[in-house]
Amino acid sequence: MTQLYTNILDPQLIKQLKAGGVGVMPTDTLYGLVAQAANQSATEALYKLKGRSNKPGTLIAASIDQLVELGIKRRYLTAVEHFWPNPISIVIPTGSALDYLHQGKQTLAVRIPSDTKIHRLLEQTGPLITSSANTPGAEPATTIDEAREYFGDTVDFYVDGGSKRGAEASTIIRIVDDAIEVLREGSVKINEAGRIEA
């Protein structure tokens, strides 16, 4: 039975995520489908719900240490850690051990959110793999009701965080030969010098 939560730090929700649950919750940007990134079967269930292959989600974590523990090399993370915490997703090289997460792409978009509650949740669950809460080709859900229309009872839980109308997706960047390439401009603007604009 699909559970509905109103508190993102509900102990039962944390328990459900750690047990491999897949559901919809507000992230630091939009509503997203989420699953514990270290859990391969939960990650595969999330991708199946999205109808995705060869298009991996975004990894969110509370710290660089969590990402290293998951299997991402620290040297790639320390080079960009000055951008975090922020709604900036950075495409990072990943190894073959995380193939179930990156779906053969050998890279993943990664971010450390600045939202306090999300940060506290991640401290308890470990990194989460996320993908916008919508079916292929549809607009991302901005409310739980919209998410329910997409996923119904096919997910394990929903977390109602109110309306996300007007919220922007994260900015996605990658570093190529020490230059910053903006792949998607989102809620944070980055100038040509690679600095965050106020």
C-alpha positions in Angstrom: 0.0 0.0 0.0 1.3 3.4 -1.0 2.2 5.6 2.0 1.6 9.4 2.2 3.9 11.5 4.4 3.9 15.2 5.2 7.2 15.2 7.0 10.4 14.5 5.0 12.2 13.5 8.2 9.5 11.0 9.3 11.4 8.0 10.8 9.0 5.6 8.9 9.9 7.3 5.6 13.6 7.0 6.3 13.1 3.3 7.2 11.2 2.7 4.0 13.9 4.3 1.8 16.6 2.3 3.6 14.6 -0.9 2.9 14.6 -0.2 -0.8 11.4 1.9 -1.2 10.9 4.0 -4.3 8.7 7.1 -4.1 8.1 10.8 -4.9 9.3 13.6 -2.6 10.2 17.3 -2.9 14.0 17.6 -3.4 16.0 20.9 -3.1 14.6 21.8 -6.6 11.5 20.0 -7.9 9.5 16.9 -7.0 11.5 13.8 -7.8 11.3 10.1 -7.9 13.9 8.9 -5.4 15.5 5.7 -4.3 18.6 4.8 -2.2 21.5 4.9 -4.6 23.4 2.1 -2.9 20.5 -0.3 -3.5 20.7 -1.7 -7.0 17.2 -3.2 -7.1 15.6 0.0 -5.9 17.5 2.0 -8.5 16.5 -0.3 -11.2 12.8 -0.1 -10.1 13.1 3.7 -10.3 14.4 3.6 -13.8 11.7 1.2 -14.8 9.0 3.5 -13.5 10.5 6.3 -15.6 10.8 4.1 -18.6 14.4 5.1 -18.8 17.4 3.4 -20.3 20.7 5.1 -21.1 19.5 8.3 -19.4 20.6 8.2 -15.7 19.2 10.2 -12.9 21.0 12.7 -10.6 22.7 11.6 -7.4 22.2 13.8 -4.3 24.2 13.3 -1.1 24.9 15.0 2.2 28.6 15.0 1.8 31.6 14.2 -0.4 32.4 11.4 2.0 29.1 9.7 1.2 29.8 9.9 -2.5 33.3 8.4 -2.0 31.8 5.6 0.1 29.4 4.9 -2.8 32.3 4.5 -5.2 33.1 7.9 -6.8 36.8 8.9 -6.7 37.5 11.7 -4.3 39.8 13.5 -6.7 36.9 14.2 -9.0 34.8 15.6 -6.1 37.4 17.8 -4.4 38.0 19.6 -7.7 34.4 20.9 -7.7 33.4 20.9 -4.0 33.5 24.7 -3.9 30.3 24.7 -5.9 28.4 23.0 -3.1 26.1 22.9 -1.2 23.9 24.4 -4.0 21.4 23.4 -6.6 24.3 22.7 -9.0 24.6 19.2 -10.5 28.0 18.4 -11.8 28.7 15.6 -14.2 31.4 13.4 -12.6 33.2 10.4 -14.1 32.2 7.1 -12.4 33.5 3.6 -12.6 32.0 0.4 -13.9 31.0 -0.7 -10.4 28.2 1.9 -10.6 27.0 0.8 -14.0 23.5 0.2 -12.5 23.4 3.9 -11.7 25.0 5.5 -14.7 23.5 2.9 -17.2 26.7 2.6 -19.2 27.3 6.4 -19.5 30.4 6.2 -17.2 29.3 9.6 -15.7 26.7 10.8 -13.3 25.3 14.2 -12.4 26.0 14.7 -8.7 25.0 17.5 -6.2 25.1 18.3 -2.5 21.9 20.2 -1.7 21.8 23.3 0.5 18.2 22.6 1.7 18.5 21.8 5.5 15.8 19.2 5.7 17.0 17.4 2.5 20.5 17.5 3.9 19.3 15.9 7.2 17.4 13.2 5.4 20.5 12.3 3.3 22.6 12.1 6.4 20.3 9.2 7.5 19.6 7.5 4.2 22.9 7.9 2.3 22.9 9.2 -1.3 19.7 9.0 -3.2 19.3 8.7 -7.0 16.6 11.1 -8.2 14.8 11.8 -11.4 12.1 14.4 -12.1 8.6 13.2 -11.1 7.0 12.7 -14.5 6.5 10.1 -17.2 8.5 10.4 -20.4 7.7 13.6 -22.4 5.4 15.0 -19.7 6.0 18.1 -17.6 7.6 17.5 -14.1 5.0 17.3 -11.3 4.7 20.5 -9.2 2.3 19.0 -6.6 1.7 15.6 -5.1 -1.7 15.4 -6.9 0.1 15.8 -10.3 2.6 13.1 -9.3 -0.2 10.8 -8.3 -1.7 11.2 -11.8 1.6 10.0 -13.3 2.4 7.2 -10.9 -0.7 6.2 -8.9 -0.1 3.2 -6.7 3.1 2.1 -8.6 5.3 3.8 -6.0 5.8 3.0 -2.4 5.3 6.4 -0.9 4.6 10.1 -1.6 5.9 13.0 0.5 3.7 16.1 0.3 5.8 19.2 0.4 3.2 21.6 -1.0 3.4 23.3 -4.4 6.7 23.5 -6.3 5.2 25.8 -9.0 7.8 28.3 -10.1 10.7 26.2 -8.7 13.6 25.8 -11.1 15.6 22.6 -11.9 19.2 22.5 -10.9 22.0 24.0 -13.1 24.0 21.2 -14.7 27.6 21.7 -15.5 30.7 19.7 -16.4 34.4 20.5 -16.3 36.3 20.0 -19.6 40.0 20.8 -19.6 39.5 23.1 -16.6 36.8 25.0 -18.4 33.2 25.0 -17.2 30.5 23.9 -19.7 26.9 24.7 -18.7 24.7 21.8 -19.9 21.5 23.2 -18.4 20.9 26.6 -16.9 18.8 26.3 -13.8 18.3 28.1 -10.5 21.9 29.1 -10.1 23.7 31.2 -12.8 27.4 30.5 -13.4 29.5 33.1 -15.4 32.2 32.5 -18.0 34.8 32.6 -15.3 33.2 29.7 -13.6 31.9 31.7 -10.6 28.4 31.6 -9.1 26.6 34.9 -9.8 24.9 36.5 -6.9 
